């Protein structure tokens, strides 16, 4: 004699609730797999379609599916841009493949400080960290003197929220920073603010943030004071490199301060996850006297393995590749379209390609002049170079910024999701 199923089990198996039905007619797992391949910048729009999609794109399950079914090199390599102080101006995410933009929420605001700049953003797994910077504090004296910040914040793309982390041991801005293996290492820096072209303090201290322990640990300091420097990991994230920057300063005619820029680099080998790190070793001058005044903008193309990444520098309108064996920069290529303002360009590595970004104002035509008073026409012009194929291509996108993007002060980092 056949037994009939109970009404409760029959109803649960024959139909799903609207909150669990992602695509009608498809099993939940299959529909979830399909939706997980949709680009991240479109999620804000997709969430408004129905409750089940809103719940899915806001859940941890979405990220677990992508982590399980999409190899890391095939994940979306996105650009995170901080046009200004992220507590008053929203950060943005840009997908260069689909030329799509999305907005991140504001960072927690401190009512006692303002004018945050020269901070560093770095990505680790599904998080973006905002560390340090230079700011003005209403509780300090004199009020018009900027000071370094030790604040640390972390944005989670899983929970879509900001979190306040323990402060750094030393307040700093304009410092070298690199992340990997559940750790973030910072070195050097100072208190210089973008409102002032000179002055400010310099640091030589180094520290590491242990993500697992949620704490900062002091490491051996740099051989000398160094601010305005850049950092990256080499050799399977076993070595932390610090390049360029400035230390001492001199004056012209005893009045105008001028920075003395470094031509060398310093390297620390990280041991046991950073605890008990080794000594610093010095790398000699990377260029000859008179060849260039200072280190240009740096972009690092990760190799995805245990080898050495490709390090590139944008110096005016030329791109150079760094050769670690000879400790020299060798010219790689020249920009097809020269930048009008060589200092107001962005330089990042995305999907194994170098992206040179500059704002372009299309207000020259008659039609654009008519619309200029009603709509901002500033677009983002990007020249993309593939180091392996040695070919150039271009793309143009319309960013959602309320104000033109200033790459002299904007902060950027990349993240894979």
C-alpha positions as CSV (number, residue, x, y, z in Angstrom):
1,X,0.0,0.0,0.0
2,X,1.4,3.3,-1.1
3,X,1.7,6.0,1.6
4,X,0.8,9.5,0.7
5,X,3.1,12.4,1.7
6,X,1.9,14.7,4.5
7,X,0.4,18.0,3.4
8,X,3.2,20.0,5.0
9,X,6.0,18.1,3.1
10,X,4.0,18.3,-0.1
11,X,3.5,22.0,0.1
12,X,7.1,22.7,0.9
13,X,8.5,20.6,-1.9
14,X,6.0,21.7,-4.6
15,X,6.5,25.4,-4.2
16,X,9.0,27.8,-2.7
17,X,8.3,31.1,-1.0
18,X,8.9,34.3,-3.0
19,X,11.9,35.1,-0.8
20,X,13.6,31.9,-2.0
21,X,12.6,31.9,-5.6
22,X,15.4,33.6,-7.5
23,X,14.5,32.7,-11.1
24,X,11.0,31.1,-11.6
25,X,11.3,27.5,-13.0
26,X,14.9,27.0,-11.9
27,X,16.2,25.3,-8.8
28,X,17.6,27.7,-6.2
29,X,21.2,26.5,-6.5
30,X,21.3,26.9,-10.2
31,X,19.6,30.3,-10.2
32,X,22.1,31.4,-7.5
33,X,25.0,30.3,-9.6
34,X,23.7,32.2,-12.6
35,X,23.2,35.4,-10.6
36,X,26.6,35.1,-8.9
37,X,28.3,35.8,-12.3
38,X,26.6,39.2,-12.7
39,X,29.1,42.2,-12.2
40,X,29.3,43.7,-8.8
41,X,28.5,47.4,-9.8
42,X,25.1,46.3,-11.0
43,X,24.1,44.8,-7.6
44,X,22.6,48.0,-6.3
45,X,20.1,48.1,-9.2
46,X,19.5,44.3,-9.1
47,X,18.5,44.4,-5.4
48,X,15.5,46.6,-6.3
49,X,14.0,44.0,-8.6
50,X,12.5,41.8,-5.9
51,X,12.9,40.8,-2.2
52,X,14.6,37.5,-3.0
53,X,17.3,39.2,-5.2
54,X,17.8,41.8,-2.5
55,X,18.3,39.1,0.1
56,X,20.6,37.1,-2.2
57,X,23.0,39.9,-3.2
58,X,23.2,41.0,0.5
59,X,24.0,37.5,1.8
60,X,27.2,35.7,2.5
61,X,26.0,32.9,0.3
62,X,26.6,35.0,-2.8
63,X,30.3,35.5,-1.9
64,X,30.7,31.8,-1.0
65,X,29.4,30.7,-4.4
66,X,31.8,33.0,-6.3
67,X,34.7,31.8,-4.1
68,X,33.8,28.2,-4.8
69,X,33.0,28.3,-8.5
70,X,35.2,31.2,-9.9
71,X,39.0,30.8,-9.8
72,X,40.8,33.8,-8.2
73,X,42.4,35.0,-11.5
74,X,38.9,35.1,-13.1
75,X,37.2,37.1,-10.4
76,X,36.2,40.7,-11.0
77,X,39.2,43.0,-10.6
78,X,37.7,46.3,-9.5
79,X,39.0,49.8,-8.8
80,X,38.0,51.5,-5.6
81,X,38.3,55.3,-5.8
82,X,38.2,57.8,-2.9
83,X,37.8,61.2,-4.4
84,X,38.1,63.0,-1.1
85,X,37.6,62.4,2.6
86,X,35.5,59.2,2.7
87,X,33.6,60.4,5.7
88,X,32.1,63.3,3.7
89,X,32.4,62.0,0.1
90,X,31.3,58.6,-0.9
91,X,33.9,56.2,-2.3
92,X,33.2,54.5,-5.7
93,X,33.7,51.2,-7.3
94,X,34.6,50.9,-11.0
95,X,34.5,47.8,-13.2
96,X,36.7,48.4,-16.2
97,X,35.4,45.4,-18.1
98,X,31.8,46.5,-18.1
99,X,32.5,50.2,-17.6
100,X,30.1,50.2,-14.6
101,X,30.1,52.3,-11.4
102,X,28.6,51.8,-8.0
103,X,28.8,53.8,-4.7
104,X,30.0,52.7,-1.3
105,X,28.5,54.1,1.9
106,X,30.3,56.9,3.8
107,X,32.9,56.0,6.3
108,X,32.1,56.6,10.0
109,X,32.5,60.3,10.8
110,X,34.4,61.8,13.7
111,X,32.9,65.3,14.6
112,X,36.2,66.5,16.0
113,X,38.3,66.0,12.9
114,X,38.0,67.2,9.3
115,X,39.9,67.4,6.0
116,X,41.3,63.9,5.9
117,X,43.8,63.3,3.1
118,X,47.0,61.4,2.3
119,X,45.4,58.3,3.8
120,X,46.1,54.9,2.3
121,X,43.5,52.3,1.1
122,X,44.4,48.7,0.6
123,X,42.4,45.6,-0.1
124,X,42.6,42.2,1.6
125,X,40.2,39.4,0.6
126,X,36.6,40.9,0.7
127,X,37.6,44.0,2.7
128,X,39.0,47.5,1.9
129,X,41.0,49.2,4.6
130,X,41.4,52.9,5.1
131,X,44.4,53.7,7.2
132,X,45.9,56.9,8.7
133,X,46.2,60.1,6.8
134,X,46.6,63.8,7.6
135,X,43.8,65.9,9.1
136,X,42.8,68.9,11.2
137,X,41.7,68.3,14.8
138,X,39.5,70.9,16.5
139,X,40.8,69.7,19.9
140,X,44.4,70.5,19.0
141,X,46.3,73.8,19.0
142,X,47.0,75.6,16.8
143,X,43.8,74.8,14.9
144,X,45.4,75.4,11.4
145,X,48.2,72.9,11.9
146,X,47.5,69.4,10.4
147,X,48.4,66.3,12.3
148,X,48.8,62.7,11.4
149,X,46.0,60.3,11.9
150,X,46.1,56.8,13.5
151,X,42.5,55.9,12.7
152,X,41.9,52.5,10.9
153,X,38.7,51.5,9.2
154,X,37.6,48.5,7.3
155,X,34.7,48.1,4.8
156,X,33.2,44.6,4.2
157,X,31.8,43.8,0.8
158,X,29.9,40.9,2.5
159,X,28.1,42.8,5.2
160,X,28.1,46.1,3.2
161,X,29.2,48.0,6.3
162,X,32.2,49.9,7.8
163,X,33.9,48.8,11.0
164,X,36.3,50.8,13.2
165,X,39.5,49.0,13.9
166,X,42.2,49.5,16.6
167,X,44.3,52.6,15.8
168,X,47.8,52.4,14.5
169,X,50.6,52.6,17.0
170,X,51.9,55.8,15.3
171,X,49.8,58.5,13.5
172,X,50.9,58.8,9.9
173,X,49.9,59.7,6.4
174,X,51.6,59.4,3.0
175,X,53.2,56.1,3.9
176,X,54.1,52.8,2.3
177,X,51.6,50.0,2.7
178,X,51.1,46.5,1.4
179,X,48.8,43.6,2.3
180,X,48.9,39.8,2.1
181,X,48.5,36.6,4.1
182,X,46.1,38.2,6.7
183,X,48.5,41.0,7.5
184,X,49.0,44.6,6.5
185,X,52.4,46.3,6.8
186,X,52.9,50.1,6.9
187,X,56.1,52.0,7.0
188,X,57.3,55.6,7.2
189,X,55.0,58.5,6.5
190,X,54.4,61.8,8.1
191,X,51.8,64.5,8.8
192,X,52.0,66.6,5.6
193,X,48.6,67.8,4.4
194,X,47.6,68.5,0.8
195,X,46.8,72.2,1.7
196,X,50.5,72.7,2.4
197,X,53.2,72.0,-0.2
198,X,56.0,71.4,2.3
199,X,56.7,71.0,6.0
200,X,55.1,68.3,8.1
201,X,56.8,65.5,10.1
202,X,58.6,62.4,8.9
203,X,58.6,58.9,10.4
204,X,60.8,55.8,10.2
205,X,58.6,53.5,12.3
206,X,57.1,50.3,10.9
207,X,54.1,48.3,12.1
208,X,51.9,45.4,11.0
209,X,48.2,44.7,11.5
210,X,47.5,41.1,12.3
211,X,44.0,40.5,10.9
212,X,43.4,37.4,12.9
213,X,44.4,39.0,16.2
214,X,42.9,42.3,15.3
215,X,45.9,44.2,16.6
216,X,48.9,46.3,15.5
217,X,52.4,45.0,16.2
218,X,55.5,47.2,16.0
219,X,58.4,46.0,13.7
220,X,61.9,47.2,13.2
221,X,62.0,50.8,11.8
222,X,63.3,52.0,8.5
223,X,67.0,52.9,8.2
224,X,66.0,56.5,8.0
225,X,63.0,58.8,7.9
226,X,60.9,58.3,4.8
227,X,57.5,59.9,3.8
228,X,55.6,59.9,0.5
229,X,56.9,56.4,-0.3
230,X,55.2,53.4,-1.8
231,X,55.2,49.7,-0.8
232,X,54.5,46.3,-2.2
233,X,55.1,42.6,-1.5
234,X,57.6,40.4,-3.4
235,X,58.4,36.7,-3.5
236,X,55.1,35.2,-2.5
237,X,54.5,38.0,0.0
238,X,57.7,37.2,1.9
239,X,59.4,40.5,1.3
240,X,58.1,44.0,1.9
241,X,59.6,46.7,-0.4
242,X,59.6,50.4,0.3
243,X,60.5,52.7,-2.6
244,X,61.1,56.4,-3.1
245,X,59.7,59.1,-0.9
246,X,61.4,62.0,0.8
247,X,63.2,62.6,4.1
248,X,65.3,65.7,4.7
249,X,64.5,69.0,3.2
250,X,66.5,72.1,2.3
251,X,65.6,75.7,1.6
252,X,66.1,77.9,-1.5
253,X,67.4,81.3,-0.5
254,X,66.8,80.4,3.0
255,X,63.0,80.8,2.6
256,X,61.4,78.2,0.3
257,X,61.5,74.6,1.6
258,X,62.3,71.9,-0.9
259,X,62.1,68.1,-0.3
260,X,65.2,65.9,-0.8
261,X,63.8,62.8,-2.6
262,X,65.3,59.4,-2.3
263,X,66.5,57.3,-5.2
264,X,66.9,54.1,-3.3
265,X,64.7,51.4,-1.8
266,X,64.6,49.4,1.4
267,X,63.6,45.7,1.8
268,X,62.4,43.7,4.8
269,X,62.0,40.0,4.8
270,X,58.9,39.0,6.7
271,X,59.3,35.9,8.8
272,X,56.7,33.9,10.8
273,X,53.8,36.0,9.5
274,X,55.6,39.2,10.3
275,X,56.3,38.5,14.0
276,X,60.0,38.7,14.6
277,X,60.7,40.2,11.2
278,X,64.2,40.3,9.9
279,X,66.4,43.3,9.4
280,X,66.1,45.9,6.7
281,X,68.5,45.8,3.8
282,X,69.2,48.7,1.5
283,X,68.8,48.6,-2.3
284,X,71.1,51.2,-4.0
285,X,70.1,54.1,-6.2
286,X,67.6,53.1,-8.9
287,X,68.7,55.9,-11.3
288,X,71.6,58.2,-11.8
289,X,71.8,61.8,-10.6
290,X,69.9,64.1,-13.0
291,X,67.9,61.3,-14.6
292,X,64.8,62.2,-12.7
293,X,63.9,64.2,-9.7
294,X,61.7,61.7,-7.9
295,X,60.0,58.4,-8.2
296,X,56.9,58.5,-10.4
297,X,53.6,56.8,-9.9
298,X,53.9,53.0,-9.3
299,X,51.7,50.1,-10.4
300,X,52.3,46.5,-9.6
301,X,51.1,43.7,-11.8
302,X,50.8,40.6,-9.6
303,X,51.9,37.3,-11.1
304,X,49.5,35.2,-8.9
305,X,52.3,32.9,-7.8
306,X,55.4,32.8,-5.7
307,X,57.5,34.7,-8.1
308,X,58.3,38.4,-8.4
309,X,55.6,40.8,-9.6
310,X,56.1,43.3,-12.5
311,X,56.7,46.8,-11.1
312,X,56.0,49.7,-13.4
313,X,56.5,53.5,-13.0
314,X,54.7,56.3,-14.9
315,X,57.2,59.1,-15.3
316,X,55.7,62.0,-17.1
317,X,54.4,60.4,-20.4
318,X,56.7,57.3,-20.3
319,X,56.2,54.0,-18.6
320,X,59.2,52.2,-17.1
321,X,59.7,48.6,-15.9
322,X,61.8,47.9,-12.9
323,X,64.5,45.2,-13.2
324,X,65.4,43.9,-9.8
325,X,68.6,42.2,-11.0
326,X,70.2,45.4,-12.3
327,X,68.2,47.7,-9.9
328,X,67.3,50.0,-12.8
329,X,64.2,51.3,-14.5
330,X,64.1,50.5,-18.2
331,X,61.7,52.3,-20.6
332,X,58.8,50.1,-21.6
333,X,56.5,52.4,-23.7
334,X,55.2,55.9,-24.2
335,X,51.6,57.0,-23.8
336,X,49.8,57.2,-27.2
337,X,48.1,60.4,-26.1
338,X,50.2,62.7,-24.0
339,X,48.7,64.0,-20.8
340,X,48.1,67.7,-20.6
341,X,48.9,67.8,-16.9
342,X,51.4,65.1,-16.2
343,X,50.9,65.2,-12.5
344,X,47.1,64.9,-12.6
345,X,46.8,61.3,-13.9
346,X,46.0,58.0,-12.2
347,X,48.1,54.9,-12.6
348,X,46.9,51.4,-11.5
349,X,47.1,47.8,-12.6
350,X,43.9,45.9,-13.3
351,X,43.5,42.5,-14.8
352,X,47.1,42.3,-15.7
353,X,47.0,45.6,-17.6
354,X,48.2,49.1,-16.8
355,X,45.5,51.8,-16.7
356,X,46.5,55.5,-17.2
357,X,43.6,57.6,-16.3
358,X,42.9,61.3,-16.8
359,X,39.8,63.5,-16.7
360,X,38.6,64.8,-20.0
361,X,36.2,67.8,-20.3
362,X,34.2,67.7,-23.5
363,X,32.9,71.2,-23.3
364,X,34.5,72.3,-26.5
365,X,31.7,71.7,-29.0
366,X,28.7,74.1,-29.5
367,X,26.2,71.5,-28.2
368,X,28.3,70.9,-25.1
369,X,28.7,74.6,-24.4
370,X,24.9,74.8,-24.3
371,X,24.6,72.0,-21.8
372,X,27.6,73.0,-19.7
373,X,25.5,75.0,-17.3
374,X,23.1,72.2,-16.7
375,X,25.3,69.1,-16.7
376,X,28.9,68.3,-15.9
377,X,30.6,66.8,-19.0
378,X,33.8,65.6,-17.4
379,X,34.5,62.1,-18.4
380,X,37.3,59.7,-17.6
381,X,39.7,58.9,-20.4
382,X,41.7,55.7,-19.8
383,X,44.7,54.4,-21.8
384,X,45.2,50.7,-21.2
385,X,48.5,49.0,-21.9
386,X,49.0,45.2,-21.9
387,X,52.7,44.5,-20.9
388,X,52.6,40.9,-22.3
389,X,51.2,41.8,-25.7
390,X,52.7,45.3,-25.7
391,X,49.6,46.8,-27.2
392,X,47.5,49.9,-26.3
393,X,43.8,50.4,-26.2
394,X,41.6,53.2,-24.9
395,X,38.2,53.5,-23.2
396,X,36.1,56.3,-22.0
397,X,33.6,56.3,-19.1
398,X,31.3,58.8,-17.5
399,X,31.9,58.7,-13.7
400,X,29.1,59.6,-11.3
401,X,31.2,62.1,-9.4
402,X,29.6,65.4,-8.5
403,X,33.0,67.1,-8.9
404,X,35.8,66.5,-11.4
405,X,38.2,63.8,-10.1
406,X,41.6,65.2,-9.0
407,X,44.2,62.4,-9.2
408,X,46.7,64.6,-7.3
409,X,44.7,64.0,-4.1
410,X,42.4,61.0,-4.9
411,X,43.3,57.7,-3.3
412,X,42.8,54.4,-5.1
413,X,43.2,50.7,-4.6
414,X,42.1,47.5,-6.4
415,X,40.2,44.5,-5.1
416,X,39.1,41.2,-6.5
417,X,35.5,40.0,-5.8
